[in-house]
Amino acid sequence: MDHIQTETVRLVEWLSQFGNDPNGGVSRLLYSKEWTAAQKALEQCMKEEGFITYYDEIGNLYGRLEGSLYPEETIMSGSHVDTVRNGGKYDGQYGIIGALLAMKTLKQKHGQPLRNLEVVSFAEEEGSRFPFTFWGSKNLAGTANKEDVQNIADFQGVRFVEAMEQAGFQFPDSKTEKRSDIQAFVELHIEQGSVLEHEGLPVGVVHSIVGQRRFTIELSGEANHAGTTPMGYRKDAVHAAGRMIQQILDLAQAHGDPLVTTVGKIEVKPNVVNVVPGSALFTLDIRHTDKSALVRFSDEVTELMERTARAIGVELKIEMWMDEDPVPMDPRILDVLERQCEKHGIPFKLMHSGAGHDSQIMAKFVPTAMLFVPSRKGISHNPAEYTSPEHLAAGVQALTHALYELAYEA
């Protein structure tokens, strides 16, 4: 265990130098010079371990150990190499490092696997540079469309296509075909929440990734003088918004886990001290592991807001701009993860993920599951992101045992 701890920490620190932010943390955006340096460094590291390395057309990096008996079957693990701006050292890259270390350990102890073992460093997941997410895994899954990105640009005006070509990659000549050889994908990731820390457990086995619905709610009332407009005559947009927000959050509290609901943005106009607000806007993020429950709660909230708008006399506009279904993990791969944790005495919790991951893309075309390790205080997308060495090692150990069963056993 001590050796795995030391190696994991060393590799985390090593890979974090590519995009090391002067203000702390890591900034490694898709197709940037920092991104290119990180992928090349990982490629060299994989080669030194005896892996066969290659890139696909858009920049996903792969390192492979060839299978001896079933070369047409591949067991894959990995995560994304990109970060958010001024992010932490663990989100994404820990999953790549964990897969690399697991494969290195298995190769040293057991030699050639029966099935191909492959680590993937996905080009992009975060959407931090361009307004598009999961570019890496969507290309591997065959669901990415050239039309979605060919006309987009970053905040500096650099076009997606230009950045991709400068990094040495390009669109495939034809739509990427889904690979038929991948029999399982296992992603190791930090939790980005505080459940495991609170329960004192080193590993989480993820059974599903939540579905998400996101809304923008606009309220139009009547701006008027704060001193001369009696309370009973007002069409106060903030009064309506405040009542709605309290009712929505109280309703979410009553529903309980795993439902979560967040009002993350509020805008008011004219936003001055002596005017009754004539308009207000707020956002709503609703997440649940069950699609039907997600829909039911959304309907309840919509009815609640309509009643409140009528009572206060304001106009209501509700726009739903995200509707992502929950994604269950594969039962067979979950069984492998649970069985190996139990067999090797690794305490774990069966849990869901409240954040999105490459696994939600992969799960739609190959059997997929995830492993979590704790995040201190639940902090993520932040230079303060931290997971202890012993927990990092526990995750790598759990992944190693699972990959052994999947790739080495007949």
Salt bridges, closest charged atoms under 4 A:
GLU7 OE2 - ARG10 NE 2.87
GLU7 OE1 - LYS104 NZ 3.61
GLU13 OE1 - LYS89 NZ 2.97
GLU34 OE2 - LYS33 NZ 3.05
GLU43 OE2 - LYS47 NZ 3.68
GLU49 OE2 - LYS104 NZ 3.73
GLU66 OE1 - ARG64 NH1 3.77
GLU73 OE1 - ARG115 NE 2.84
ASP82 OD1 - HIS80 ND1 3.00
ASP91 OD1 - HIS80 NE2 3.32
ASP91 OD1 - HIS189 NE2 2.93
ASP91 OD2 - HIS381 NE2 2.91
GLU118 OE1 - ARG64 NE 2.53
GLU118 OE2 - ARG179 NH1 2.96
GLU125 OE1 - HIS80 NE2 3.45
GLU126 OE2 - HIS80 NE2 3.83
GLU126 OE2 - HIS381 NE2 3.32
ASP154 OD2 - ARG129 NE 2.91
ASP181 OD2 - ARG64 NH2 3.56
ASP181 OD2 - ARG179 NH2 2.79
GLU199 OE2 - LYS349 NZ 3.33
GLU267 OE2 - LYS265 NZ 3.24
ASP285 OD2 - ARG214 NE 3.05
ASP285 OD1 - ARG287 NE 2.86
GLU300 OE2 - HIS255 NE2 3.20
GLU303 OE2 - ARG307 NH1 3.34
ASP323 OD1 - ARG213 NE 3.09
ASP323 OD1 - LYS291 NZ 2.69
ASP325 OD1 - LYS291 NZ 2.68
GLU405 OE2 - ARG339 NH2 2.29
